Amino acid sequence: MKKLATLTTLLTAAALFLAACGGPATTEAPAPEPAPPTEAPAPSDLLGLIHERGTIVVSTDPNYEPQSFLNTTGSRISGTKCAADQLTTAEMQGFDVDVAIEIGNRLGVETCFATPGWDLITAGSWADKWDISVGSMTITTDRQTVLDFTTPYYYTPAIFAAAVDSGIESVDDVAGQTVCVGVSTTYESWLNGEDLGLPAASIYAQPPANVTVVALETDQDCPQAIAAGRTDFLVYMTSETVVNSNLEAGMPVMKVGSPVFSEDLSVAIDQSASLDKASLVAAVDQIVKDMHADGKLTELSNKWFEVDLTQAPSP
């Protein structure tokens, strides 16, 4: 009887213990491992990459006033998406700069600027270092072999200018002179007798005979060198817009004769880009057409040149 009571007591204690512990132990199933994150597919074309990155990188000249030049009073935009070696929209100014900014705005991305040498831009094979050129580039036959071009966004006359005390007053006087130009420009090609592939109606004169060409890094280097006292050349050739800016700046130069040809200036895109660029070319071309139609290009031309240069010259 005592043994039975003892057994009963033990069974009761065991039941109470199990109740206190929540019943018999159970094995929980392991939590499912989270699925690995799904990577977004890489952009298949250059326009897609630009939208994914949130920036369009534009090459242009930092010393080509009034088309494009450094804004010495501007400071880098806080929170910019531009890379450390790129300039922001606050650090550049000019007609080409404003056109580039408007293209970026209409694509819905931030515009950033790269400033490589003009000869590198016109040669193509950009190695994806910048996306487009908005740098007053003339459409020529040679350039079309390595670059794609949009509809021209404006047109400028090419003209000679000279030091005021040079005695050079007409295009005929330029014959036999040393003429300064920007390297790899249409001015250099034209003086060397190369066919630019421009419409016949855009050519107003033939190159002066027996000239010696001195090519500097950019067009503005020529009048700046004359103003600084350089004497191995007294004549330079560039767009009339540049000469006008030189006169406004008080440089000791003057226009020589009338324009000798007119340039069709366009946005350029490298044909050797590693991603397909067809959709970007189409998108930027449409933006340029829209800017012609809605008057934005005319507005910017009047702002920087005080004249509308966005209409093709009459034949």
Phi and psi in degrees as a GROMACS rama.xvg file:
@    title "Ramachandran Plot"
@    xaxis  label "Phi"
@    yaxis  label "Psi"
@TYPE xy
-64.7318  -39.5359  LYS-2
-63.3051  -40.0981  LYS-3
-63.4977  -41.518  LEU-4
-63.7602  -40.4094  ALA-5
-63.2608  -41.7564  THR-6
-64.0475  -41.094  LEU-7
-62.2837  -41.2301  THR-8
-62.7768  -41.8801  THR-9
-64.9904  -41.7579  LEU-10
-64.9475  -38.9022  LEU-11
-64.677  -43.3951  THR-12
-62.3049  -39.8236  ALA-13
-63.9881  -40.9621  ALA-14
-63.146  -43.2525  ALA-15
-63.082  -39.5735  LEU-16
-62.6801  -44.0979  PHE-17
-65.8614  -38.1016  LEU-18
-64.7872  -41.6305  ALA-19
-65.4259  -31.4912  ALA-20
-89.648  3.28071  CYS-21
83.6147  22.673  GLY-22
90.3103  -176.895  GLY-23
-63.5787  146.32  PRO-24
-61.9558  140.581  ALA-25
-123.198  155.665  THR-26
-99.7104  117.904  THR-27
-81.5858  143.422  GLU-28
-70.4138  139.074  ALA-29
-63.2821  144.191  PRO-30
-65.6043  140.88  ALA-31
-65.0636  140.002  PRO-32
-70.7478  139.981  GLU-33
-64.4347  144.287  PRO-34
-66.6331  142.489  ALA-35
-61.1575  145.543  PRO-36
-61.7588  141.606  PRO-37
-85.8169  120.889  THR-38
-78.9764  135.99  GLU-39
-66.1696  140.211  ALA-40
-62.3949  142.495  PRO-41
-64.3279  144.118  ALA-42
-57.1173  139.946  PRO-43
-93.4447  -9.81105  SER-44
-144.843  169.687  ASP-45
-67.3214  -37.1305  LEU-46
-63.7579  -40.1105  LEU-47
-63.0584  -39.9294  GLY-48
-63.5254  -41.2492  LEU-49
-61.7089  -43.4807  ILE-50
-67.0337  -39.3596  HIS-51
-66.3467  -40.7371  GLU-52
-73.7444  -29.6582  ARG-53
83.1173  9.39437  GLY-54
-140.356  151.411  THR-55
-118.116  127.384  ILE-56
-97.1747  120.354  VAL-57
-115.247  128.606  VAL-58
-89.1418  137.902  SER-59
-159.958  172.85  THR-60
-94.757  128.605  ASP-61
-82.8638  1.47574  PRO-62
-139.944  58.0921  ASN-63
-138.918  51.3468  TYR-64
-63.9407  134.865  GLU-65
-97.1332  8.24306  PRO-66
-72.5448  -45.8684  GLN-67
-160.111  129.37  SER-68
-162.829  160.48  PHE-69
-66.0563  139.719  LEU-70
-93.3275  99.0914  ASN-71
-70.6417  -14.244  THR-72
-100.429  -4.28581  THR-73
-88.3644  150.927  GLY-74
-121.096  155.085  SER-75
-56.8925  138.049  ARG-76
-68.0773  130.244  ILE-77
-69.9079  135.477  SER-78
75.485  14.2545  GLY-79
-62.5785  152.197  THR-80
-89.8356  -5.6986  LYS-81
-66.3752  143.431  CYS-82
-66.3304  162.128  ALA-83
-60.6396  -30.0267  ALA-84
-94.378  12.7961  ASP-85
-112.573  151.929  GLN-86
-93.8944  145.458  LEU-87
-90.711  172.682  THR-88
-65.2882  -21.2406  THR-89
-79.7851  -12.1152  ALA-90
-102.033  -2.46597  GLU-91
-130.555  158.243  MET-92
-153.204  164.855  GLN-93
127.985  173.371  GLY-94
-62.416  -52.1589  PHE-95
-60.0811  -37.6961  ASP-96
-62.6244  -45.7661  VAL-97
-65.4238  -36.8431  ASP-98
-63.0545  -44.5271  VAL-99
-62.9068  -41.5706  ALA-100
-62.0092  -41.8707  ILE-101
-65.5849  -37.4642  GLU-102
-61.6881  -45.3306  ILE-103
-61.0665  -43.8753  GLY-104
-59.6874  -42.0738  ASN-105
-74.7861  -20.4389  ARG-106
-85.181  -13.1024  LEU-107
81.819  27.9651  GLY-108
-133.946  166.22  VAL-109
-81.359  140.029  GLU-110
-91.9687  129.764  THR-111
-123.238  152.852  CYS-112
-118.942  136.421  PHE-113
-112.757  150.07  ALA-114
-128.709  59.197  THR-115
-72.8684  169.609  PRO-116
-65.5379  148.141  GLY-117
-59.9775  -36.3389  TRP-118
-64.1733  -32.1718  ASP-119
-71.0593  -36.361  LEU-120
-68.9669  -47.5197  ILE-121
-71.4145  -19.2995  THR-122
-78.2198  -15.1786  ALA-123
74.89  -167.102  GLY-124
54.5019  58.3713  SER-125
-78.4886  -6.48118  TRP-126
56.6488  32.1385  ALA-127
61.0432  23.5595  ASP-128
-79.5748  -23.7964  LYS-129
-147.912  160.895  TRP-130
-93.0076  -43.8461  ASP-131
-141.734  162.753  ILE-132
-112.164  123.81  SER-133
-120.018  82.4092  VAL-134
-140.165  33.9217  GLY-135
57.0458  48.0364  SER-136
-88.903  126.64  MET-137
-75.5672  137.271  THR-138
-76.4487  116.268  ILE-139
-125.498  163.723  THR-140
-60.5287  -46.1479  THR-141
-63.7584  -43.0809  ASP-142
-66.1508  -30.0438  ARG-143
-68.982  -11.6117  GLN-144
-78.7036  -18.3938  THR-145
-125.567  -12.6021  VAL-146
-129.482  148.724  LEU-147
-98.4059  144.802  ASP-148
-123.237  147.12  PHE-149
-89.1132  179.802  THR-150
-54.0214  136.397  THR-151
-55.3785  141.346  PRO-152
-100.395  -15.4067  TYR-153
-166.772  175.825  TYR-154
-137.819  135.053  TYR-155
-130.355  146.621  THR-156
-80.0051  140.589  PRO-157
-94.647  136.737  ALA-158
-147.758  156.356  ILE-159
-90.2971  152.746  PHE-160
-142.506  158.725  ALA-161
-148.718  162.469  ALA-162
-60.1756  142.399  ALA-163
-63.0258  -25.5909  VAL-164
-103.152  20.3132  ASP-165
-81.6774  -20.7381  SER-166
79.6696  3.91591  GLY-167
-94.1126  113.196  ILE-168
-122.42  -10.6816  GLU-169
-140.209  166.105  SER-170
-62.327  -34.6159  VAL-171
-61.3038  -32.0178  ASP-172
-70.5559  -16.1887  ASP-173
-75.0051  -22.1692  VAL-174
-54.6333  132.794  ALA-175
79.8816  0.105678  GLY-176
-90.4673  164.608  GLN-177
-91.6162  125.207  THR-178
-117.311  130.625  VAL-179
-92.4771  138.615  CYS-180
-143.113  166.793  VAL-181
-76.7038  144.947  GLY-182
-65.8976  141.499  VAL-183
60.5653  28.0722  SER-184
-95.2721  166.009  THR-185
-63.0447  -27.7961  THR-186
-65.4119  -43.7041  TYR-187
-62.7516  -45.5241  GLU-188
-62.9557  -43.4452  SER-189
-64.8923  -43.9335  TRP-190
-63.9533  -29.1206  LEU-191
-85.5891  6.39496  ASN-192
81.6041  14.3344  GLY-193
-79.5563  148.668  GLU-194
-81.1793  117.016  ASP-195
-79.2818  -17.2979  LEU-196
78.2325  18.7565  GLY-197
-78.1789  155.789  LEU-198
-57.9347  144.527  PRO-199
-57.368  -33.1739  ALA-200
-70.0483  -14.718  ALA-201
-90.0886  -5.63867  SER-202
-101.124  119.322  ILE-203
-106.202  -14.2364  TYR-204
-156.875  166.284  ALA-205
-100.074  154.304  GLN-206
-61.6729  141.435  PRO-207
-61.0071  149.856  PRO-208
-80.1018  150.733  ALA-209
57.664  37.0774  ASN-210
-87.0452  151.991  VAL-211
-107.783  127.783  THR-212
-100.032  128.528  VAL-213
-111.454  119.145  VAL-214
-105.313  120.612  ALA-215
-105.698  174.165  LEU-216
-60.4533  -38.7121  GLU-217
-147.645  159.071  THR-218
-54.1891  -43.916  ASP-219
-65.0021  -19.3156  GLN-220
-62.1492  -27.7154  ASP-221
-68.1947  -57.3961  CYS-222
-66.0893  -31.1345  PRO-223
-64.6204  -36.4781  GLN-224
-68.6487  -41.1643  ALA-225
-61.8555  -44.7867  ILE-226
-63.8044  -28.3447  ALA-227
-83.461  -4.05135  ALA-228
104.31  5.38716  GLY-229
-67.2451  138.156  ARG-230
-123.978  0.827285  THR-231
-75.0962  -9.55478  ASP-232
-145.382  147.504  PHE-233
-123.943  -1.14776  LEU-234
-125.112  145.853  VAL-235
-140.874  162.608  TYR-236
-130.319  133.452  MET-237
-163.846  -168.073  THR-238
-78.6018  152.849  SER-239
-62.1704  -28.3797  GLU-240
-62.7346  -38.4374  THR-241
-68.8536  -43.4942  VAL-242
-62.4075  -40.8159  VAL-243
-58.7822  -41.0105  ASN-244
-67.0012  -34.0972  SER-245
-64.8121  -41.7191  ASN-246
-65.7487  -41.2833  LEU-247
-64.844  -30.2949  GLU-248
-80.6738  -3.62669  ALA-249
81.4878  19.8593  GLY-250
-69.9093  148.873  MET-251
-79.9989  60.5281  PRO-252
-132.921  167.91  VAL-253
-148.35  156.77  MET-254
-71.3512  147.41  LYS-255
-119.645  111.316  VAL-256
66.7941  -162.298  GLY-257
-98.8427  166.253  SER-258
-55.6143  145.988  PRO-259
-103.437  -21.8318  VAL-260
-161.375  166.781  PHE-261
-114.403  140.914  SER-262
-107.506  133.732  GLU-263
-91.9146  112.684  ASP-264
-105.651  132.752  LEU-265
-140.559  161.46  SER-266
-76.5012  135.219  VAL-267
-117.376  147.894  ALA-268
-137.17  134.937  ILE-269
-67.6706  127.249  ASP-270
-69.7455  -21.1499  GLN-271
-97.4846  18.0663  SER-272
-56.333  143.543  ALA-273
-70.8735  -24.6807  SER-274
-104.782  153.919  LEU-275
-58.0482  132.153  ASP-276
-111.705  6.06634  LYS-277
-60.5848  -42.9069  ALA-278
-68.8998  -32.4118  SER-279
-69.3588  -44.9342  LEU-280
-57.4022  -45.588  VAL-281
-64.5538  -42.0165  ALA-282
-66.2541  -45.2353  ALA-283
-69.6964  -37.418  VAL-284
-60.9717  -41.7306  ASP-285
-66.7899  -37.7739  GLN-286
-62.2086  -43.6356  ILE-287
-61.4254  -43.8907  VAL-288
-61.7192  -42.3107  LYS-289
-64.1747  -38.0048  ASP-290
-68.6507  -32.0554  MET-291
-65.111  -47.2835  HIS-292
-68.0381  -38.2409  ALA-293
-92.1013  2.42709  ASP-294
86.1871  3.33382  GLY-295
-64.6757  -42.0566  LYS-296
-65.4705  -39.9795  LEU-297
-61.4868  -42.5427  THR-298
-59.1848  -46.3506  GLU-299
-69.0892  -37.622  LEU-300
-63.6809  -44.7244  SER-301
-64.2507  -34.4217  ASN-302
-63.6908  -45.3137  LYS-303
-96.6805  -28.372  TRP-304
-113.873  -12.3346  PHE-305
61.0779  26.5548  GLU-306
-159.563  151.816  VAL-307
-88.0506  107.523  ASP-308
-103.527  17.0103  LEU-309
-92.3946  -2.22907  THR-310
-103.013  136.044  GLN-311
-60.4553  137.932  ALA-312
-63.3596  146.138  PRO-313
-69.7485  144.513  SER-314
